[in-house]
Amino acid sequence: MKNLFLTLLIGSVFLTSCKEKSEIAKSQTNINPKALKLDTLYSELYNKGAFNGSVLVAENGQIIFEKSYGLADKETNRKLNDSTVFELASVSKQFTAMGIVQLEKEGKLSYEDDITKFIPELIDYKGITIRNLLHHTGGLPDYMELANKIWEKSKIATNDDILEMFRKVKPKILFEPNEKWDYSNTGYLILGTIIERSSGKEFGDYLNDKIFKPLDMQNTFVYRIRFEPKEIENYANGYIYSDSLQKKILPDEIGKDFYVVYLDGIVGDGMVNSNPIDLLKWDRALYDNKFVNDKDLNLIFSSSITKDSLPTDYGFGWVIDSTKTYGKVASHSGGWAGYISYIERNLDNDKTIIVLQNNSLSETQIPIKNTRRILYNQEVEKPIKLDTDILKSYSGRYLRENQKEREITFENDKLYVVMSEDYKMELVPVSKTKFIVDGWSPEVSYTFIVNDEGQVEKYRVIQESQGVDKTINRIK
């Protein structure tokens, strides 16, 4: 899914290392002891079937570790390498946001413009601004849920199709603009359309002309593999796990009514494809002010405040976090159609972490916390081990405040929060009852509450930086 409060944010049978101790990896390991620790971290995950992808870690713009693990195509045994292209899912949002910033600088739009200026068919949502969409404070309902209910799934939907659905059905807003924060793929879909209508170019052409080509990002482009299929050299196939078939499969094998297939025509909230080398070029451009000035960058990397005076911890396409140890951190994750992506920029210390995977399985992990700890010369944390019976006791169905169910599932000796059919977030135990979402920043914790009879009654989910503190009751 393209969600952020995963988006958020993750959890492969691994086959064979793609870059087995290449000369590059060897030289990195010899020069920088951090590289050895990073290779150990990711190799252990790869050997356990918990990682299949490419990693790039840099300090002050210099690569200290770069390696790929596993296969790009399991049918041909084609290996991943440092040039392999992955779909970025929601990591695409930062490029959409930059497109909006560029167009604002050109005078073609204003952050305070009502969305109906460019999307008149959404007249029923008048009052929502472009700035609201950038910060996820617009209150628009999720287009995926709407499409699941009414879209003819034999066809692939485009942005215009989704906008027409909103015009006809007029689903109610979740809240008034800027009243609160709620991650919205719908908002970034609309931003993608605003880029097209204000620039006169297709979304992919605009990003290519204004961002990718100027930065010599030769392997970065907008690509919709099902909507406009074509041959892409060195492309990583995205894999999910089929419980019924008991094996890894391509999402397309489920059929045309699988949401990642019939929503493949959507741009703005996803569909940028890239590799770690190109993403590092993007990272450096954001330090060098190649597109925008310091004032613009301050907007991009600053959280907004909602009407209830709570920070959103979300800038323009980036999650923003401020920590005592690491300083200001801008990051984003993504998950869609078998791909899991993550980019992190430690702004105060100029450190960069880029992790791209093409297996989205229950075992899959993105060890961001320990990657960061290695970068800062801290000891790698090992999760505590809980008895299987304890973990199983927490699994079950829980009822959220919007009356929608949330499932906690036990699989492969681990606990997961089920976010969608093909996306689960691993819960890593830090005590007998408290768990944190693996690899997520700002930290999200789940604490299970047990009654006097030892029965699990509810869980409490907390993300302090965003003012999230909810108690979710278990369904009996």
C-alpha positions as CSV (number, residue, x, y, z in Angstrom):
1,M,0.0,0.0,0.0
2,K,1.0,3.6,-0.4
3,N,0.2,4.4,3.2
4,L,2.6,6.1,5.6
5,F,1.4,5.1,9.0
6,L,2.5,2.0,7.8
7,T,3.3,4.1,5.5
8,L,4.0,4.5,6.9
9,L,5.6,2.2,8.1
10,I,7.2,-3.4,7.4
11,G,8.2,-6.8,7.2
12,S,11.2,-13.4,1.8
13,V,12.6,-16.3,1.2
14,F,16.1,-15.1,0.2
15,L,17.9,-16.9,-2.5
16,T,21.4,-15.7,-3.2
17,S,23.5,-12.7,-2.6
18,C,23.6,-10.3,-5.6
19,K,26.9,-8.7,-4.9
20,E,28.9,-11.4,-3.1
21,K,31.8,-9.6,-1.6
22,S,32.5,-7.6,-4.7
23,E,35.7,-5.6,-4.8
24,I,33.8,-2.5,-4.0
25,A,32.3,-4.1,-0.9
26,K,35.6,-5.4,0.2
27,S,37.4,-2.1,-0.2
28,Q,34.5,-0.4,1.8
29,T,34.8,-2.9,4.5
30,N,38.6,-2.5,4.7
31,I,38.4,1.3,4.8
32,N,35.5,1.9,7.1
33,P,34.7,-0.4,10.1
34,K,31.1,0.8,9.9
35,A,30.8,-0.9,6.5
36,L,31.7,-4.3,8.1
37,K,29.1,-3.9,10.8
38,L,26.5,-2.8,8.2
39,D,27.3,-5.8,6.0
40,T,27.0,-8.1,9.0
41,L,23.6,-6.6,9.9
42,Y,22.1,-7.0,6.4
43,S,23.8,-10.3,5.7
44,E,22.3,-11.8,8.8
45,L,18.9,-10.6,7.7
46,Y,19.4,-11.9,4.2
47,N,20.5,-15.3,5.5
48,K,17.4,-15.5,7.6
49,G,15.1,-14.6,4.7
50,A,14.3,-11.2,6.1
51,F,16.0,-9.0,3.5
52,N,16.1,-8.9,-0.3
53,G,17.2,-5.6,-1.7
54,S,19.8,-2.8,-2.1
55,V,21.3,-0.6,0.6
56,L,23.3,2.6,0.3
57,V,24.7,4.5,3.3
58,A,26.6,7.7,3.0
59,E,28.2,10.3,5.3
60,N,28.8,13.8,4.1
61,G,27.8,12.7,0.6
62,Q,30.5,9.9,0.5
63,I,29.3,6.3,0.2
64,I,30.6,4.3,3.1
65,F,28.5,1.2,2.3
66,E,26.7,0.0,-0.7
67,K,25.6,-3.6,-1.4
68,S,22.7,-5.6,-2.9
69,Y,21.4,-8.9,-1.5
70,G,19.2,-11.4,-3.4
71,L,17.4,-11.6,-6.7
72,A,15.7,-9.1,-9.0
73,D,13.8,-11.9,-10.8
74,K,13.3,-15.3,-9.2
75,E,12.3,-17.0,-12.4
76,T,15.5,-16.2,-14.2
77,N,17.7,-16.0,-11.1
78,R,18.8,-12.5,-12.2
79,K,20.6,-10.8,-9.3
80,L,20.1,-7.4,-7.9
81,N,23.0,-5.0,-8.3
82,D,23.7,-1.3,-7.5
83,S,22.0,-0.2,-10.7
84,T,18.8,-2.2,-10.3
85,V,15.6,-0.1,-10.4
86,F,12.9,-0.4,-7.8
87,E,9.4,1.1,-7.5
88,L,9.5,3.7,-4.7
89,A,5.9,3.7,-3.6
90,S,5.3,6.6,-1.2
91,V,8.9,7.7,-1.3
92,S,7.6,9.3,-4.6
93,K,5.7,11.9,-2.6
94,Q,8.8,14.0,-2.0
95,F,9.2,14.4,-5.8
96,T,5.6,15.4,-6.1
97,A,6.1,18.0,-3.4
98,M,9.2,19.4,-5.1
99,G,7.2,19.8,-8.3
100,I,4.7,21.8,-6.4
101,V,7.4,24.0,-4.8
102,Q,9.0,24.6,-8.2
103,L,5.6,25.6,-9.8
104,E,5.0,28.0,-6.8
105,K,8.3,29.6,-7.5
106,E,7.4,30.1,-11.1
107,G,4.2,31.8,-10.1
108,K,2.0,29.1,-11.6
109,L,0.3,28.3,-8.3
110,S,0.2,29.4,-4.6
111,Y,0.3,27.1,-1.6
112,E,-2.9,28.9,-0.4
113,D,-4.8,28.2,-3.7
114,D,-8.0,26.3,-3.2
115,I,-7.8,22.9,-5.0
116,T,-10.9,23.8,-7.0
117,K,-8.8,26.4,-8.9
118,F,-7.2,23.5,-10.7
119,I,-9.7,20.7,-10.0
120,P,-13.1,22.3,-10.5
121,E,-14.8,18.9,-10.5
122,L,-14.1,18.8,-6.7
123,I,-16.2,21.8,-6.0
124,D,-17.9,19.9,-3.1
125,Y,-14.5,20.1,-1.4
126,K,-13.9,23.8,-1.7
127,G,-11.9,25.2,1.2
128,I,-9.0,22.7,1.0
129,T,-5.7,24.3,-0.1
130,I,-2.6,23.0,-1.8
131,R,-0.8,23.5,1.5
132,N,-3.3,21.2,3.2
133,L,-2.6,18.5,0.7
134,L,1.2,18.8,1.1
135,H,0.9,18.4,4.9
136,H,-1.9,15.8,4.9
137,T,-4.3,18.1,6.7
138,G,-7.0,18.3,4.0
139,G,-9.4,15.7,5.5
140,L,-10.1,14.0,2.2
141,P,-11.3,10.3,2.4
142,D,-9.1,7.5,1.1
143,Y,-9.5,7.0,-2.7
144,M,-8.5,3.3,-2.4
145,E,-11.4,2.5,-0.2
146,L,-13.8,4.3,-2.6
147,A,-12.3,2.5,-5.7
148,N,-12.6,-0.8,-3.9
149,K,-16.3,-0.3,-3.5
150,I,-17.4,1.1,-6.9
151,W,-14.6,0.9,-9.5
152,E,-15.0,-1.6,-12.4
153,K,-11.9,-3.6,-11.7
154,S,-11.4,-5.0,-15.1
155,K,-10.0,-1.5,-16.0
156,I,-7.0,0.3,-14.6
157,A,-8.0,3.6,-13.0
158,T,-6.2,6.9,-13.6
159,N,-6.2,10.1,-11.7
160,D,-9.0,11.5,-13.8
161,D,-11.1,8.4,-13.1
162,I,-10.6,8.8,-9.3
163,L,-11.5,12.5,-9.5
164,E,-14.7,11.7,-11.5
165,M,-15.6,9.1,-8.8
166,F,-15.2,11.8,-6.1
167,R,-17.4,14.2,-8.2
168,K,-20.2,11.6,-8.6
169,V,-20.2,9.9,-5.2
170,K,-19.1,12.9,-3.0
171,P,-17.8,10.9,-0.1
172,K,-17.8,13.0,3.1
173,I,-14.6,14.6,4.4
174,L,-13.0,13.1,7.4
175,F,-12.5,16.5,9.1
176,E,-12.4,20.2,8.3
177,P,-9.2,21.4,6.6
178,N,-6.3,21.8,9.1
179,E,-8.4,20.5,11.9
180,K,-6.1,17.5,12.3
181,W,-3.5,15.4,10.5
182,D,-4.3,12.2,8.6
183,Y,-2.0,10.6,6.0
184,S,-3.7,11.0,2.6
185,N,-2.8,9.3,-0.6
186,T,-5.8,11.1,-2.1
187,G,-4.1,14.4,-1.4
188,Y,-1.0,13.5,-3.3
189,L,-2.9,12.1,-6.2
190,I,-4.6,15.5,-6.5
191,L,-1.2,17.2,-6.2
192,G,0.0,15.1,-9.1
193,T,-3.0,16.3,-11.2
194,I,-2.3,19.9,-10.1
195,I,1.2,19.6,-11.5
196,E,-0.1,18.4,-14.8
197,R,-2.8,21.1,-15.1
198,S,-0.6,24.0,-14.0
199,S,2.4,23.0,-16.0
200,G,0.7,21.6,-19.1
201,K,2.9,18.5,-19.0
202,E,2.1,14.9,-18.0
203,F,3.3,14.1,-14.4
204,G,6.2,11.9,-15.5
205,D,7.4,14.3,-18.2
206,Y,7.4,17.2,-15.7
207,L,9.5,15.3,-13.1
208,N,11.8,14.1,-15.8
209,D,12.4,17.6,-17.3
210,K,12.5,19.5,-14.0
211,I,14.2,17.1,-11.6
212,F,15.5,13.8,-13.0
213,K,17.4,15.1,-16.1
214,P,18.9,18.1,-14.4
215,L,20.3,15.8,-11.7
216,D,21.5,13.2,-14.2
217,M,19.2,10.6,-12.5
218,Q,19.5,8.3,-15.5
219,N,17.6,5.4,-13.9
220,T,14.7,7.4,-12.4
221,F,11.3,7.8,-14.0
222,V,7.6,7.5,-13.5
223,Y,6.6,4.0,-14.6
224,R,3.2,2.2,-14.4
225,I,4.1,-1.4,-15.2
226,R,0.5,-2.5,-15.8
227,F,-1.0,0.6,-17.2
228,E,1.8,1.3,-19.7
229,P,4.1,-1.8,-19.8
230,K,7.5,-1.6,-21.5
231,E,10.9,-3.2,-21.2
232,I,13.0,-1.7,-18.4
233,E,16.6,-2.9,-18.3
234,N,17.7,-4.2,-14.9
235,Y,14.3,-3.9,-13.2
236,A,13.5,-5.5,-9.9
237,N,10.2,-7.5,-9.9
238,G,8.1,-6.9,-6.7
239,Y,7.0,-10.0,-4.9
240,I,4.4,-10.8,-2.2
241,Y,3.6,-14.0,-0.5
242,S,0.5,-16.1,-1.4
243,D,-0.9,-18.0,1.6
244,S,-3.0,-20.2,-0.7
245,L,-0.1,-21.1,-3.0
246,Q,2.4,-21.1,-0.2
247,K,5.0,-19.3,-2.2
248,K,6.2,-15.9,-3.4
249,I,4.3,-14.5,-6.4
250,L,4.0,-11.4,-8.5
251,P,0.9,-9.3,-7.4
252,D,-0.6,-9.8,-10.9
253,E,-0.9,-13.5,-10.3
254,I,-3.8,-12.7,-7.9
255,G,-5.8,-11.2,-10.7
256,K,-7.1,-8.0,-12.1
257,D,-9.3,-7.3,-9.0
258,F,-6.3,-7.0,-6.8
259,Y,-6.0,-3.3,-5.9
260,V,-2.3,-2.8,-6.9
261,V,-3.3,-3.9,-10.4
262,Y,-6.5,-1.8,-11.0
263,L,-4.9,1.3,-9.3
264,D,-1.7,1.1,-11.3
265,G,-2.6,4.2,-13.4
266,I,-2.5,6.6,-10.4
267,V,0.4,9.1,-10.1
268,G,1.4,11.6,-7.5
269,D,1.2,9.4,-4.4
270,G,3.6,6.8,-6.0
271,M,4.9,5.4,-9.2
272,V,8.4,7.0,-9.2
273,N,11.0,4.3,-9.9
274,S,14.7,4.7,-9.0
275,N,17.8,3.1,-7.5
276,P,20.1,4.0,-4.6
277,I,22.7,5.8,-6.7
278,D,20.1,8.2,-8.2
279,L,18.5,8.7,-4.8
280,L,21.9,9.8,-3.4
281,K,22.1,12.4,-6.3
282,W,18.7,13.6,-5.1
283,D,19.9,13.8,-1.5
284,R,22.9,15.9,-2.5
285,A,20.8,18.3,-4.5
286,L,18.8,19.0,-1.4
287,Y,21.9,20.3,0.3
288,D,23.2,22.2,-2.7
289,N,20.0,24.2,-3.3
290,K,20.0,23.2,-7.0
291,F,16.3,23.7,-7.3
292,V,15.2,25.9,-4.5
293,N,16.6,28.3,-1.9
294,D,17.0,28.0,1.8
295,K,13.6,29.5,2.5
296,D,11.9,26.8,0.3
297,L,14.0,24.0,2.0
298,N,12.9,25.3,5.4
299,L,9.3,24.8,4.3
300,I,9.9,21.4,2.8
301,F,11.6,20.2,6.0
302,S,9.3,21.8,8.6
303,S,6.3,20.4,10.3
304,S,3.0,22.2,10.2
305,I,0.7,22.9,13.2
306,T,-3.0,21.9,13.1
307,K,-5.9,23.9,14.7
308,D,-5.6,21.8,17.8
309,S,-2.0,23.1,18.1
310,L,-0.5,19.7,17.5
311,P,2.5,19.3,15.2
312,T,2.0,17.1,12.2
313,D,5.7,16.0,12.0
314,Y,5.2,16.1,8.2
315,G,6.7,18.7,5.9
316,F,6.3,18.6,2.1
317,G,6.6,14.9,1.3
318,W,8.9,14.1,4.2
319,V,8.3,12.9,7.8
320,I,10.1,15.2,10.2
321,D,11.6,14.1,13.5
322,S,13.9,15.9,15.9
323,T,16.0,13.8,18.3
324,K,18.6,14.5,20.9
325,T,21.0,11.9,19.6
326,Y,20.6,12.3,15.8
327,G,19.4,15.9,15.4
328,K,16.8,16.7,12.8
329,V,15.8,13.8,10.6
330,A,13.8,13.8,7.4
331,S,12.6,10.4,6.2
332,H,9.9,8.6,4.3
333,S,8.9,5.0,3.7
334,G,6.8,3.3,1.1
335,G,5.2,0.0,0.5
336,W,3.3,-1.1,-2.7
337,A,3.0,-4.1,-5.0
338,G,5.8,-6.1,-3.4
339,Y,8.2,-3.2,-3.0
340,I,9.3,-1.6,0.3
341,S,11.4,1.6,0.2
342,Y,13.0,3.9,2.7
343,I,15.1,7.1,2.6
344,E,16.4,9.0,5.6
345,R,18.4,12.2,5.7
346,N,20.1,13.2,9.0
347,L,20.0,16.9,8.3
348,D,22.2,18.2,11.1
349,N,24.9,15.5,10.6
350,D,24.7,14.9,6.9
351,K,24.1,11.1,6.9
352,T,22.0,9.3,4.4
353,I,20.3,5.9,4.5
354,I,18.6,4.4,1.4
355,V,17.0,1.0,1.5
356,L,15.1,-0.5,-1.4
357,Q,13.5,-4.0,-1.3
358,N,11.5,-6.0,-3.8
359,N,10.1,-8.6,-1.4
360,S,7.1,-7.6,0.8
361,L,6.7,-10.7,3.0
362,S,5.8,-11.3,6.6
363,E,9.5,-12.0,7.3
364,T,10.8,-8.9,5.6
365,Q,12.5,-6.3,7.8
366,I,14.1,-2.8,7.3
367,P,16.6,-2.5,10.1
368,I,16.7,1.3,10.1
369,K,17.1,1.7,13.9
370,N,20.3,-0.5,13.9
371,T,21.6,1.0,10.7
372,R,21.4,4.4,12.3
373,R,23.0,3.1,15.5
374,I,26.0,1.8,13.5
375,L,26.4,5.2,11.8
376,Y,26.6,6.8,15.2
377,N,29.0,4.2,16.6
378,Q,26.4,2.8,19.0
379,E,25.9,-0.8,19.8
380,V,23.4,-2.7,17.7
381,E,20.2,-3.5,19.7
382,K,19.0,-7.0,19.9
383,P,15.3,-7.5,20.4
384,I,14.2,-9.5,23.4
385,K,12.8,-12.9,23.0
386,L,9.3,-13.7,24.2
387,D,7.7,-17.1,24.5
388,T,5.5,-18.1,21.6
389,D,2.4,-18.4,23.9
390,I,2.8,-14.8,25.0
391,L,3.0,-13.5,21.4
392,K,0.0,-15.7,20.4
393,S,-2.1,-14.3,23.2
394,Y,-1.8,-10.8,21.7
395,S,-3.0,-11.9,18.2
396,G,-6.6,-11.3,17.4
397,R,-9.1,-8.7,16.1
398,Y,-9.4,-5.3,17.6
399,L,-12.1,-2.6,17.0
400,R,-10.8,0.9,16.2
401,E,-12.6,4.2,17.1
402,N,-14.0,4.4,13.5
403,Q,-15.6,1.0,14.0
404,K,-13.1,-0.6,11.6
405,E,-11.3,-3.7,12.6
406,R,-7.5,-4.0,13.0
407,E,-5.9,-7.4,13.1
408,I,-2.8,-8.4,15.1
409,T,-1.4,-11.6,13.7
410,F,1.2,-14.1,14.8
411,E,3.3,-15.5,12.0
412,N,6.7,-17.2,11.9
413,D,7.3,-16.5,15.6
414,K,6.6,-12.8,15.2
415,L,3.8,-10.4,15.9
416,Y,2.5,-8.1,13.1
417,V,-0.1,-5.4,12.6
418,V,-2.0,-6.1,9.5
419,M,-2.4,-2.9,7.4
420,S,-3.7,-4.4,4.2
421,E,-3.8,-7.7,2.2
422,D,-0.1,-7.5,1.3
423,Y,1.3,-5.2,4.0
424,K,2.1,-5.9,7.6
425,M,4.2,-4.1,10.2
426,E,6.3,-6.1,12.5
427,L,6.0,-5.4,16.2
428,V,9.4,-5.8,18.0
429,P,9.1,-6.6,21.7
430,V,10.9,-4.2,24.1
431,S,9.2,-5.7,27.2
432,K,6.6,-8.4,27.9
433,T,3.7,-6.1,26.9
434,K,5.3,-3.3,25.0
435,F,6.3,-3.4,21.3
436,I,7.6,-0.9,18.8
437,V,6.9,-0.8,15.1
438,D,10.1,-2.1,13.4
439,G,12.1,0.6,11.6
440,W,9.6,3.4,12.1
441,S,10.5,7.0,12.9
442,P,9.0,8.8,14.8
443,E,8.6,5.8,17.0
444,V,5.2,4.1,17.3
445,S,4.6,1.8,20.3
446,Y,1.9,-0.8,21.0
447,T,1.3,-1.8,24.6
448,F,-1.1,-4.7,25.3
449,I,-3.3,-4.4,28.4
450,V,-4.1,-7.6,30.3
451,N,-6.9,-8.0,32.9
452,D,-6.6,-9.8,36.3
453,E,-7.5,-13.1,34.7
454,G,-4.6,-12.8,32.3
455,Q,-6.8,-12.1,29.2
456,V,-5.7,-9.4,26.7
457,E,-8.5,-6.8,26.6
458,K,-7.0,-4.0,24.5
459,Y,-3.9,-2.3,23.2
460,R,-2.7,1.2,23.5
461,V,-0.9,2.7,20.4
462,I,1.2,5.8,21.0
463,Q,3.2,8.1,18.6
464,E,4.0,11.0,20.9
465,S,5.4,13.3,18.3
466,Q,2.1,13.3,16.4
467,G,-0.1,13.4,19.5
468,V,-1.4,9.9,18.8
469,D,-2.5,8.1,22.0
470,K,-5.4,5.7,21.4
471,T,-6.7,2.6,23.2
472,I,-8.2,-0.1,21.0
473,N,-10.5,-2.7,22.4
474,R,-10.2,-6.4,21.5
475,I,-13.2,-8.0,19.9
476,K,-14.4,-10.8,22.1
